[in-house]
Amino acid sequence: MSEAIIRYKKTKGCPISKMKNKTITVFDSMKIIFTIFILFTFTACSPKLPLVQHRKSVKIEVGPGPEDIVLDTFSASYPRILASCLQRRNGKDVYAEICEVNLKNDSYKILKRSNEPQGMVFRPHGFDLVKNLKGEILLYCVSHNEEKKEHSIIVYTVFADHLQFKEKLDSPLLVSPNDVTADCTGEIFVTNDARKRGSAMESLLKLKTSNVVGYHPANQQWSVVADRFSYANGIAINHCPSDNVLLSTIRSNKLYMLQYHPKALVINKPDPKDETDSYSVKTIAKLKGLDNITFINDNEILVTAHLNQIAFLKHYKDVKNNSPTVVYRVNKITGEYKAVYSNDGSDISGGSTALYYNGKLYISQVFEPFLLKCDAEDLK
């Protein structure tokens, strides 16, 4: 999700709109040129929407900003979707919750959270649901405390009616976490979308300054797993048995596979004495504006895309402005891909995550308080 650009808009505003009845200085001119550069950068690179047959759909009410969603068939007596909800628009009431949608009747409720440390700030972003080797159902959630410049992975044990705080993981390597995934052994992978939190320039200039960091439960240490990406975004791994890590990028415009090499088989190590595991980076597909990833089966994934960044920014500013949503189905082995949902934003704008379950395609979004449920028997 393009939070770096949203943060730029929050802090800077639009200089052109403030120039009425003012003498334009050299500094003002520079700001105008920079704004024009932003507009040109994103509009010049926005591809046409792929043509996809329209799907019959209904809206499911949830909390505002359900940016990430996961399927939970473990912890309740009914299948449900968990949604990471955060109000991201200025001037709106604070809302930061994990919600559930009962897939039997599409009803929605907030899941209560318990045992959290006193004073802990919870502002959810990307998350992942894992059943570990002990049979525990764990929710790994990126959370931001912008005031303290503290970014954490908060882990909850998931029960039918509530989330119980388990632990809070912090590291200096978590500089601007966006999404998280984990496997059944407790290995965690997190995308940092920028080197400096809120850096619009890194995104605008496609600087390769973002990375993927990992947490290793055996030694409880964090390390950089792979780097030199332009806005690393969504990340996913088959939970058990664990497999190669999949990574999406918004500004590199690529879908990657991080291929695992155990320490006994590590190739091209910078230090021959290094006994750690390693990952090599392979491009799976070239697609623009990619966001979150979910699995359809062991070899195929769904990944959403924001094809028009200017439309996305306009939608952030005003709900009446539509932002296109596209969902691709990708074979991670062959790299073959096909658009399975495409809309100009009139049905859902700023779509961020898509998942398939029982003949339905569920799509979440960055700002508005609903999921879109589409007929999708063809995705079996």
N, C-alpha and C positions, 0 to 999 in steps of 0.2 A: 504494500500500500504506500502511496506517495506522500508519506508524512513529512519528508524533508521539504517538499514544495509547499505543503500546507503550512508548516511552521514558518517558511519564508513569507507567505502571504499574511500570517498573523502578526509578524514583527515588523515588516517593511511596508505593507500596503502598496497601493498603486500610485506612483509619483505623478503620472500624467493627470490623473483625476484631481490632483491638488494644485494644479498650475494656473487655474483660472484667476484672472485679475492680479497676477503676480509677475514681477520682473524675473525673467529666467536667467539664472546665473550659470556659470560653467558647470558647477556641481549639479544643478538641476538638469542641465543638458546631458550630463553623464548618466543620471538616473533614468532619463527618458530613453537614452540609447540602450541601457541595460534592459529596460522593460521590453523594448522592441526586440532585443536579442532573445529574450525569453520566449516571446510570442513566436518569433521566426523559428527558433530551435525546435519547438514542439509541434507547430503546425506543419512545418516542412517535412516532418518525419512521421506523420500520422497516416497509416495505410487505410485503404477502403475497408469497410466492414465486409467480411466474408458472407456469401449468400447461404442461408440455412433456412429450411422450411420452418415456419412459425410453429411453436409448440403451445398447446393449450396449457394455461397456467392459472394458479390462484395464489393470493398473497396470504402469508401466515404472520400474524402480529407477534413481534418480539420487542425487546428493548432497543433503544437507538444505537446505531453503529455496531451491528453484529458482524464485525470484520472477519472473524474466523469461526468455523463450525466443525464439529467432529461428530461421528456416529458412535453412539453408546448402546451396544446390545448386551452389555455385561451386568450392569449394576442395578437395574430396575426390572420389574416384572413385565415391562413393555419396552419396545425399541424407542429410542429417543435421540434427538439431536441436542448437543450442548452448544451454546453460542456465547462467544466472548464479546460482550456488549460495552461500548464506551461512547459517551456523548462527545463528539469532536467539534461541534459547531459552537462558535462564540455566542454568548448571550443566552444560552440554554441552561436549564437546571443540570447540576452534576448527576451523572448516571454512570456507574461502573459496577457491573454485575456479571455473573455467569448465569445464564438462563437455560431452561430446558424447553424443548418442544416434544410433546408426546405424539409419536407418529401414528398412534391408533386413532386419535381424534383431532390432531393439530392444535391442541391446547397448549398454552404457554404459561410458565411461572418462573420466578426467580428462585435459584437454589441458595439456601442459607449457607453461610460460611461460619465455621466454628474454630475455636482454639487459636485464633490469630494473635500474634504478639501485640501488646498494647501499642497503639500509635502507628501501626503498620499501614502505609498507604497502598491501596490496591487500585491500579488502573490497567486493566488487562489489554493485551494486544494479541499476538499469535499464541496458539496453544496446541497441545497434543494429548491424546488419551491413550494410555498403555496399560495392558494387563501384564504384570511382571511375573518372573519365575516363581514368586511366592504366592501368586494368585491375587495380589493386591491390584485394585483398579486405581491408577494414579493419573492425575491431571497435571501436566507441566505447563506453566503459564508465564509468558513474558509480562512483566509489570513495570511501570515507569513511575518514579517519583521525581518529576521534573524540577521541583523546588530545591531538592537536595542533590540533584544531578546523580541520582541513584537508580540503577536499572538492574533488575533481578530476575531470576527464575524462581517462581514460587510453586511449590509442589503440594498438591492436596490429595488426600485419599477420598475417593468418590463413593458415596453411599446413595441409596435410592432417593433420599429426601434432603441430603445436605452434603457439603464438602468440608472435610476436616483437615485443617492445616497440618502439614507434615514437616516441611522444612523450607527455608529460604536460602537460595544459593546466590552468592555475590562474587564478583571478580572484577579487577581492573580491566580485564579483556572485554567485559560487557559494556561497550561504549555507546552503542546505539542499536540494541537488539530489536529485531523485527519479528522473527518467527523462531519456533523451537520444535524439535522432534526428538524422540527418545526411543530406545529399543528395550526389550524385556529384561536386559541385564543391568539397566540403569545408565547406559552410555547416552549422553545428551549432546545434541548438535544445535547450535544457535547461529542465525545470520545477524551480522552487524551491517546495516544498510549504508553506513558512512563511517569514516574515521573520526569525524567530529559531529556530535549530535546537532541536528538542525542545519547542517551545511547544505544550502541550496546549490552552491557553486559546484560541489562534488557531483551532484546529480546533473546539473545543467551542462557541465563540460564533460560528462561521462568519464570522470576520473576513476581510475581503477584503485580505489582506496578502501573498499569494503571487503569483508572476509567472512569466513565461517570458523567459529571456535567450538571446541569440544570439552565436555566434562567427563573425566575418567573416574568411575567410582572406586576402582581398585586402589588408587592413590589419592583420591579426592582432589585432583589437580585439574586446572584448566590449561588448554594450549590452543594455539592457532592451527587449525586443520588444513585450511586452504585460503589463499588470499588473491589479491589483484582482480577483483570483480568490480563492475560498475553497478552499484545499488543491488547487492544481494538481497533477495526478498523471501520467497517461500522455500521451505525445506521439508523433506519427508524421507522416511525410511520404513521398510517393512519391519514391523515390530519384533516378530519372533517366528522363525529365526531371522536375525538381522541380516541386512543385505547392503548393497551400495547405497550411498546417500544421494538423493536427487535435490537439485538446487535450481531455483528460477531467479532470473534477474530482470529488473525493469529497464535499466539503461544499457546493459551489455546486450540486451535483446537475444538472449540465449537460454536454453535449458541445458543444464549440465548434469553429469553423473560423476560423483566423487568415488572413485574405485578404491576399495580397501586393499591394503597390502600389509599382512602381518609382519611383525618385526623380523622374522626369519627370512621373509621374501622381499624386503624393502629394496626398491631399485632407485638408483640415482640419489642416494642420500647425500646431503651436503657434507655430513660428517660421518665417515665410515664407522666411528665408534658409537654413533647414535643407535640405541637399542629400542627406540620407540616405534610404534606402528606408524604407517604413512598412508596418504591418499594421493592418487593421481587424478587429474581433472580431464574429463572427456566431454566434448560437446555432443548432445543428443539431437537437438533441433534448434533452428534459428527462428525465433518468434518474438514479436515486439511486446513490450509492456507487461511482462508476466508477473503474476501474483501467486496466490497460494496453490498448493498441490494436495490432491487426495488420490488414493488408489481405487481403481475399479476391480482389479485383480492383481495377481503377482507381477504381471508384465505391463499393465496398462494403467495410465493415470489420467486424471482430469486436472487441467490447470487453467485458471482464469487469466484474462488479459485486459489492460486498459490501453486501448489503441489511440486515444486522443487525450493527451495530458492537459491541454487547454480546456477542453470540455469538462474534464475532471475538476479542475480548479474552479470553473464557473459553477459547477454543481455544488461544490463545497460552499461557495459564497451564497448561492440561492438554489433552493430545492427545485424551483421551476425550470432550471437549466438542466437538460438531460446530458448524461455522460454514457457513452456506449459500453456495453458489456459483451464480452466474447468468452466462450468456454471451448477449449480444445481437448480432444481425446488424443493421447500420445502413447505410442508403443515405445517403452524405454529401451528395448533391445534393438529395434530396427530404426527408430527415429521417425517413423511414419506418423503423420498427424492429420487430424480432420477437425474442423469446427463443428461442434454439435449443438451449440447455441450461439446466436448472434442477434443483438438487438440494439437499436439506436439510443436506448436509455428510457424509452417511454414505458416499458414494463418494469425494468429495474436498472438503476444507474450506479456506476462505480462498483460493479460486481467484483467481489474479492475472493470468494471460495465457492467451489461447486463440489457436491458429493452425490453419489448415486446410491439409491437403496430401493429395492423391491419395486422396480419399474418406474421410479420417480427420480427426477433430477432436482436437487435442492440448491439454490444459489443465495449466498449472503452478500452483504454490501457494506461499504465503509461508513455510511451516514444514516440512512433512513431506517425506521423501526419495523422492518418486515423482511422475511425470507420469501423467495419465489419458489413455488413447487410446480414443476412442469411434468407433463406426461413424457415418459422416456423409455418405453418398453424396448425400443430399438438398441438401447445401450447395454443390454444383457450380455 
